[in-house]
Amino acid sequence: MGLKQNLHNLKEKYKGTKMAPAFNAIHTFLYLPNETTHGGTHIKAADDLKRTMNIVIMALIPCLIFGMFNAGYQHYLAAGELERATSFFSGEFWNMNNFFIGLKKVLPLVIVSYLVGLVVEFIFAVIKGHEVEEGYLVTGMLVPLIVPVDTPLWMLAVAVVFGVVIGKEVFGGTGMNILNPALTVRAFLFFAYPTWMSGDKVWVHDAVNRVGQPDAISGETMLGSLAQNLEPKYSVWEQFMGFIPGSVGETSTLLILLGGLFLVFAKIGSWRIMVSAIIGALVMGLMFNQVVEFGWITSGSKFYGLMTVDFWQHLLIGGLAFGIVYMATDPVTGSQTNKGKWIYGFLIGFFSVMIRVFNPAYPEGVMLAILLMNVFAPTIDHYVVQGNVKRRLKRLKVKTA
């Protein structure tokens, strides 16, 4: 009670001052708010923004823990100090040595992401005089899950500042942004520091430090190998379970699938966007398979490798599944109408595979596809609404005729 009373006293002391949002945010984060609406009709429900964000974080925790184990597993596996895991519950993977490597590398990414992002949020709340919003709770968890494990902390800090300021605050804060802040961070890292975001060394811990050594680690991802038309080093089972190199939380399609079902069950994520994005990716992948089957492209083409990938396999490699479940379904930056969600999701999946194939230098397209559709989401909704209005006006004319 002492801490709560002290925070309450500080909250009252700074009430009406510029520092009020900062103390209100700390008090609300630690304790349930005791404020109620004093007048007017309002919705009575148990859910609020903080509860919604906490549910999404719960869906991300399995990916985070798996990513920690996978960071150590990939390190020891690539160095030849570990045998390949033979089942999802294999001791080679769920080894505490693997976890400690991942904990040492991933936990600082999480801390820097939250610390820097929340400091920026607090500064803007104090300057603008509004309450600190809970929107960054999910963004802070997403950011470390979509970057390579050895991303320098200073680099991540710079990117987070850019993502929060340019991706959200310039638009007015939580609920007003048109771009997904976490993907804005990822895009900044990719364009500002491309050598740290692509290649065959950045995905496995300590691989960069071993370049040129006889036992140098090669951490080529599935996408990287296929883009170079190389024979895949990992089985379909390993791809589905997530025992492959990649960004921290994006490798396990199994856990992403379970997280997606949890979000749909909790009525947080849109199943329409998820399903339509999967359909879009499958359609684009199938089209590329047909191009290869009809012999319209030769094996000497730089696009040939990824075009030959079975259309369904695109969902198992890279960050496509993670992007569809946790990024495309962002309720702020996505389409709001039901028909718009089908169009929005389909185009994300369609463009993700298209960009992935036609950009072999960086064979991943989901980031750019989602950011592109973030920009066009309001336009999609506009034409959906206008179409509904025109149909209703047409029915009205028929009735009055």
C-alpha positions as CSV (number, residue, x, y, z in Angstrom):
1,M,0.0,0.0,0.0
2,G,2.9,2.3,0.6
3,L,4.1,2.4,-3.0
4,K,0.6,2.8,-4.3
5,Q,-0.1,5.6,-1.9
6,N,3.2,7.4,-2.8
7,L,2.4,7.1,-6.5
8,H,-1.1,8.4,-5.9
9,N,0.3,11.4,-4.0
10,L,2.8,12.1,-6.8
11,K,-0.1,11.8,-9.3
12,E,-2.1,14.4,-7.4
13,K,0.9,16.6,-6.8
14,Y,1.7,16.9,-10.5
15,K,-2.0,16.9,-11.6
16,G,-2.4,19.6,-14.3
17,T,1.3,19.9,-14.9
18,K,3.4,18.8,-17.9
19,M,4.7,15.8,-15.9
20,A,1.2,14.5,-15.2
21,P,1.0,12.0,-18.1
22,A,4.3,10.4,-17.0
23,F,3.0,9.7,-13.4
24,N,-0.4,8.7,-14.7
25,A,1.2,6.1,-17.0
26,I,3.3,4.6,-14.2
27,H,0.3,4.4,-11.9
28,T,-2.0,2.9,-14.6
29,F,0.6,0.3,-15.6
30,L,1.1,-0.9,-12.0
31,Y,-2.5,-0.6,-10.8
32,L,-6.0,-0.8,-12.3
33,P,-7.3,2.7,-13.0
34,N,-10.1,3.7,-10.6
35,E,-11.6,6.4,-12.9
36,T,-15.1,6.0,-14.2
37,T,-17.1,8.0,-16.7
38,H,-19.2,10.7,-15.0
39,G,-21.8,11.4,-17.6
40,G,-23.2,10.4,-20.9
41,T,-23.8,7.0,-22.4
42,H,-20.8,4.7,-22.6
43,I,-20.1,1.0,-23.3
44,K,-19.7,-1.2,-20.3
45,A,-17.1,-3.9,-21.1
46,A,-14.2,-5.7,-19.5
47,D,-11.8,-5.1,-22.4
48,D,-9.7,-2.0,-22.9
49,L,-6.6,-1.1,-24.9
50,K,-4.2,-2.4,-22.2
51,R,-6.0,-5.7,-22.0
52,T,-6.0,-6.1,-25.7
53,M,-2.3,-5.4,-25.9
54,N,-1.6,-7.9,-23.1
55,I,-3.4,-10.6,-25.0
56,V,-1.3,-10.0,-28.1
57,I,1.9,-10.1,-26.0
58,M,0.7,-13.5,-24.5
59,A,0.4,-14.8,-28.1
60,L,4.0,-13.6,-28.8
61,I,5.6,-15.1,-25.7
62,P,5.9,-18.6,-27.2
63,C,7.7,-17.2,-30.2
64,L,10.0,-15.2,-28.0
65,I,11.0,-18.2,-25.9
66,F,11.4,-20.5,-28.9
67,G,13.5,-17.8,-30.5
68,M,15.8,-17.8,-27.5
69,F,16.3,-21.6,-27.8
70,N,16.7,-21.4,-31.5
71,A,19.4,-18.7,-31.3
72,G,21.6,-21.1,-29.3
73,Y,20.6,-24.1,-31.3
74,Q,21.6,-22.4,-34.6
75,H,24.9,-21.2,-33.1
76,Y,26.0,-24.6,-31.9
77,L,24.6,-26.5,-34.9
78,A,26.4,-24.3,-37.4
79,A,29.6,-24.6,-35.4
80,G,29.4,-28.4,-35.6
81,E,29.0,-28.7,-31.8
82,L,25.4,-30.1,-31.9
83,E,23.4,-32.7,-33.7
84,R,20.3,-31.8,-35.5
85,A,17.0,-32.1,-33.6
86,T,15.0,-35.1,-34.6
87,S,11.6,-34.1,-33.1
88,F,9.9,-31.0,-31.7
89,F,10.7,-32.1,-28.1
90,S,14.3,-33.1,-28.9
91,G,16.8,-32.5,-26.2
92,E,19.3,-31.1,-28.8
93,F,17.0,-28.2,-29.2
94,W,15.5,-27.7,-25.8
95,N,18.9,-27.5,-24.2
96,M,19.6,-25.0,-21.5
97,N,22.9,-24.1,-23.1
98,N,20.9,-23.0,-26.2
99,F,18.6,-21.0,-23.9
100,F,21.4,-19.2,-22.2
101,I,22.9,-18.1,-25.5
102,G,19.4,-16.9,-26.6
103,L,18.8,-15.2,-23.3
104,K,22.1,-13.3,-23.5
105,K,21.4,-12.1,-27.0
106,V,17.6,-11.6,-27.2
107,L,16.8,-10.2,-23.7
108,P,18.9,-7.1,-24.3
109,L,17.1,-6.5,-27.6
110,V,13.8,-6.6,-25.7
111,I,15.0,-4.3,-23.0
112,V,16.4,-1.7,-25.5
113,S,13.3,-1.9,-27.6
114,Y,11.0,-1.2,-24.6
115,L,13.3,1.3,-22.8
116,V,14.0,3.5,-25.9
117,G,10.4,3.3,-27.2
118,L,8.8,4.1,-24.0
119,V,11.1,7.0,-23.3
120,V,10.1,8.5,-26.7
121,E,6.5,7.9,-25.8
122,F,6.9,9.6,-22.5
123,I,8.6,12.6,-24.0
124,F,5.9,13.1,-26.6
125,A,3.2,12.7,-23.9
126,V,4.8,15.4,-21.8
127,I,5.3,17.7,-24.7
128,K,1.8,17.3,-26.1
129,G,0.1,17.1,-22.7
130,H,-1.8,13.8,-23.4
131,E,-1.8,10.5,-21.6
132,V,0.8,7.9,-22.4
133,E,-1.0,5.3,-24.5
134,E,-0.5,1.5,-24.3
135,G,0.1,1.1,-28.1
136,Y,3.9,0.5,-27.7
137,L,3.4,-2.5,-25.5
138,V,3.0,-4.7,-28.5
139,T,5.4,-2.8,-30.8
140,G,8.1,-3.2,-28.1
141,M,7.7,-6.9,-28.2
142,L,7.4,-7.2,-32.0
143,V,10.6,-5.3,-32.8
144,P,13.1,-7.7,-31.2
145,L,11.3,-10.6,-32.8
146,I,11.7,-9.4,-36.4
147,V,15.5,-8.6,-36.3
148,P,18.6,-10.8,-36.5
149,V,19.9,-12.0,-33.2
150,D,23.2,-10.2,-33.4
151,T,21.7,-6.8,-34.3
152,P,23.8,-4.1,-32.4
153,L,21.9,-2.5,-29.6
154,W,22.8,1.0,-30.6
155,M,21.5,0.3,-34.1
156,L,18.3,-1.0,-32.7
157,A,17.9,2.1,-30.4
158,V,18.3,4.4,-33.4
159,A,15.8,2.5,-35.4
160,V,13.3,2.4,-32.6
161,V,13.5,6.2,-32.2
162,F,12.9,6.6,-35.9
163,G,10.0,4.0,-36.0
164,V,8.2,5.6,-33.0
165,V,8.6,9.2,-34.1
166,I,8.1,8.8,-37.9
167,G,5.9,5.7,-37.8
168,K,3.5,6.9,-35.1
169,E,4.0,10.1,-33.3
170,V,4.0,12.4,-36.4
171,F,0.6,11.1,-37.2
172,G,-0.8,11.8,-33.7
173,G,0.1,8.8,-31.7
174,T,-1.6,5.4,-31.0
175,G,-4.7,5.0,-33.2
176,M,-3.7,7.7,-35.7
177,N,-0.7,6.1,-37.5
178,I,-1.0,4.8,-41.0
179,L,2.2,2.7,-40.9
180,N,2.9,-0.2,-38.6
181,P,5.6,1.1,-36.2
182,A,7.4,-2.2,-35.8
183,L,7.7,-2.6,-39.6
184,T,8.8,1.0,-39.9
185,V,11.7,0.1,-37.5
186,R,12.5,-3.0,-39.6
187,A,12.4,-0.9,-42.8
188,F,14.7,1.7,-41.4
189,L,17.2,-1.0,-40.3
190,F,17.1,-2.6,-43.8
191,F,17.7,0.6,-45.8
192,A,20.1,2.2,-43.3
193,Y,22.2,-0.9,-42.4
194,P,21.6,-3.5,-45.1
195,T,24.6,-5.6,-44.4
196,W,23.3,-6.3,-40.9
197,M,19.9,-7.3,-42.2
198,S,20.7,-9.7,-45.0
199,G,23.3,-12.2,-46.1
200,D,24.4,-15.6,-44.8
201,K,26.1,-14.4,-41.6
202,V,23.7,-12.2,-39.7
203,W,21.1,-14.9,-38.8
204,V,23.4,-17.0,-36.5
205,H,25.0,-15.7,-33.3
206,D,28.7,-15.0,-33.6
207,A,28.8,-15.8,-37.4
208,V,30.0,-12.4,-38.3
209,N,33.0,-12.6,-36.0
210,R,34.1,-15.9,-37.6
211,V,34.2,-14.7,-41.2
212,G,37.5,-15.8,-42.7
213,Q,38.2,-18.5,-40.1
214,P,38.4,-22.2,-41.1
215,D,35.3,-23.0,-39.0
216,A,33.4,-19.9,-40.1
217,I,29.6,-20.3,-39.5
218,S,27.3,-20.2,-42.5
219,G,23.8,-19.2,-41.5
220,E,22.1,-18.9,-44.9
221,T,18.4,-18.8,-44.5
222,M,16.0,-21.0,-46.6
223,L,15.1,-17.9,-48.6
224,G,18.7,-17.1,-49.2
225,S,19.6,-20.6,-50.4
226,L,16.6,-20.9,-52.7
227,A,17.2,-17.4,-54.1
228,Q,20.7,-18.7,-55.2
229,N,19.1,-21.8,-56.6
230,L,20.9,-24.0,-54.0
231,E,19.7,-27.3,-52.6
232,P,17.7,-26.7,-49.4
233,K,19.6,-27.6,-46.3
234,Y,16.4,-28.0,-44.1
235,S,13.5,-30.4,-44.5
236,V,9.9,-29.3,-44.6
237,W,9.5,-30.6,-41.1
238,E,12.3,-28.4,-39.8
239,Q,10.9,-25.4,-41.7
240,F,7.4,-26.0,-40.1
241,M,8.8,-26.5,-36.6
242,G,11.2,-23.5,-36.9
243,F,14.6,-25.2,-36.6
244,I,16.0,-22.9,-39.2
245,P,18.0,-19.7,-39.2
246,G,16.0,-16.4,-39.4
247,S,14.8,-13.5,-37.4
248,V,14.4,-14.2,-33.7
249,G,10.7,-14.9,-33.6
250,E,9.8,-15.6,-37.2
251,T,11.0,-19.2,-37.8
252,S,8.4,-21.4,-36.1
253,T,5.3,-21.7,-38.3
254,L,3.7,-24.1,-35.8
255,L,3.9,-21.6,-32.9
256,I,2.8,-18.7,-35.2
257,L,-0.2,-20.8,-36.3
258,L,-1.2,-21.5,-32.7
259,G,-0.7,-17.8,-31.8
260,G,-3.0,-16.8,-34.7
261,L,-5.7,-19.2,-33.5
262,F,-5.4,-17.7,-30.0
263,L,-5.8,-14.2,-31.4
264,V,-8.8,-15.2,-33.5
265,F,-10.4,-17.0,-30.5
266,A,-9.8,-13.9,-28.4
267,K,-11.4,-11.7,-31.1
268,I,-8.2,-9.6,-31.4
269,G,-6.9,-10.7,-34.8
270,S,-9.0,-10.6,-37.9
271,W,-9.4,-14.1,-39.4
272,R,-10.5,-12.5,-42.7
273,I,-7.1,-10.8,-43.1
274,M,-5.2,-14.0,-42.1
275,V,-7.2,-16.3,-44.4
276,S,-7.2,-13.9,-47.4
277,A,-3.4,-13.2,-47.0
278,I,-2.7,-17.0,-47.1
279,I,-4.9,-17.3,-50.2
280,G,-3.1,-14.4,-51.8
281,A,0.3,-16.0,-51.1
282,L,-0.8,-19.4,-52.4
283,V,-2.2,-17.9,-55.6
284,M,1.0,-16.0,-56.4
285,G,3.1,-19.0,-55.6
286,L,1.0,-21.2,-57.8
287,M,1.3,-18.7,-60.6
288,F,5.1,-18.8,-60.4
289,N,5.0,-22.7,-60.3
290,Q,3.0,-22.6,-63.5
291,V,5.5,-20.3,-65.2
292,V,8.2,-22.8,-64.4
293,E,6.1,-25.8,-65.5
294,F,5.3,-24.3,-68.8
295,G,9.0,-23.6,-69.4
296,W,8.6,-19.8,-69.7
297,I,11.7,-19.2,-67.6
298,T,15.0,-21.1,-67.7
299,S,17.2,-22.4,-64.8
300,G,19.8,-19.7,-65.6
301,S,17.4,-16.9,-64.5
302,K,18.1,-15.3,-61.2
303,F,14.4,-15.6,-60.4
304,Y,14.3,-19.4,-61.1
305,G,15.2,-20.6,-57.6
306,L,12.3,-19.1,-55.7
307,M,9.9,-19.7,-58.6
308,T,10.4,-23.4,-58.2
309,V,9.4,-23.4,-54.6
310,D,6.2,-25.3,-54.0
311,F,3.5,-22.6,-53.7
312,W,2.5,-23.8,-50.2
313,Q,6.1,-23.8,-48.9
314,H,6.2,-20.0,-49.1
315,L,4.2,-20.0,-45.9
316,L,6.9,-22.0,-44.0
317,I,10.0,-20.0,-44.9
318,G,10.9,-16.4,-44.1
319,G,8.7,-14.0,-42.1
320,L,5.5,-14.4,-44.2
321,A,3.5,-16.4,-41.6
322,F,4.7,-14.1,-38.8
323,G,3.8,-11.0,-40.8
324,I,0.3,-12.3,-41.7
325,V,-0.6,-13.1,-38.1
326,Y,1.0,-10.4,-36.1
327,M,1.6,-7.4,-38.5
328,A,-1.1,-7.5,-41.2
329,T,-3.9,-7.8,-38.5
330,D,-2.9,-4.6,-36.8
331,P,-6.4,-3.0,-36.3
332,V,-5.0,0.6,-36.7
333,T,-3.1,0.3,-39.9
334,G,-5.3,-2.4,-41.6
335,S,-8.6,-2.1,-43.4
336,Q,-11.7,-1.7,-41.2
337,T,-14.5,-2.9,-43.4
338,N,-15.1,-6.7,-43.8
339,K,-14.9,-6.7,-47.6
340,G,-11.8,-4.4,-47.3
341,K,-10.1,-6.9,-45.0
342,W,-10.5,-9.6,-47.7
343,I,-9.0,-7.3,-50.4
344,Y,-6.3,-6.0,-48.0
345,G,-5.2,-9.4,-46.8
346,F,-5.2,-11.0,-50.3
347,L,-3.0,-8.2,-51.7
348,I,-0.5,-8.6,-48.8
349,G,0.0,-12.3,-49.4
350,F,0.1,-11.8,-53.2
351,F,2.6,-9.0,-53.1
352,S,4.7,-10.7,-50.4
353,V,5.5,-13.6,-52.7
354,M,5.9,-11.4,-55.7
355,I,8.5,-9.1,-54.0
356,R,10.2,-12.2,-52.5
357,V,10.8,-13.7,-56.0
358,F,11.6,-10.5,-57.9
359,N,14.0,-9.2,-55.3
360,P,16.7,-11.9,-54.9
361,A,19.2,-9.6,-53.3
362,Y,16.8,-9.5,-50.2
363,P,14.4,-12.4,-50.7
364,E,11.7,-11.3,-48.3
365,G,8.7,-9.3,-49.3
366,V,6.2,-9.4,-46.4
367,M,7.7,-6.2,-44.7
368,L,7.4,-4.1,-47.9
369,A,4.0,-5.7,-48.8
370,I,2.4,-4.8,-45.5
371,L,3.8,-1.3,-45.4
372,L,2.5,-0.8,-49.0
373,M,-1.0,-2.0,-48.1
374,N,-0.9,0.1,-44.9
375,V,-0.8,3.1,-47.2
376,F,-3.6,1.9,-49.4
377,A,-5.9,0.5,-46.6
378,P,-7.9,3.8,-46.2
379,T,-8.4,3.9,-50.0
380,I,-9.7,0.3,-50.0
381,D,-12.1,1.1,-47.3
382,H,-13.2,4.3,-49.0
383,Y,-14.2,2.4,-52.2
384,V,-15.9,-0.4,-50.3
385,V,-18.0,2.2,-48.4
386,Q,-18.8,4.1,-51.6
387,G,-19.8,0.8,-53.3
388,N,-22.2,0.1,-50.4
389,V,-23.6,3.6,-50.6
390,K,-24.2,3.3,-54.4
391,R,-25.9,-0.1,-54.0
392,R,-28.2,1.2,-51.4
393,L,-29.1,4.3,-53.4
394,K,-29.8,2.0,-56.4
395,R,-32.1,-0.2,-54.3
396,L,-33.8,3.0,-53.0
397,K,-34.5,4.2,-56.5
398,V,-35.9,0.9,-57.5
399,K,-38.3,0.9,-54.5
400,T,-39.5,4.5,-55.1
401,A,-39.9,4.0,-58.9
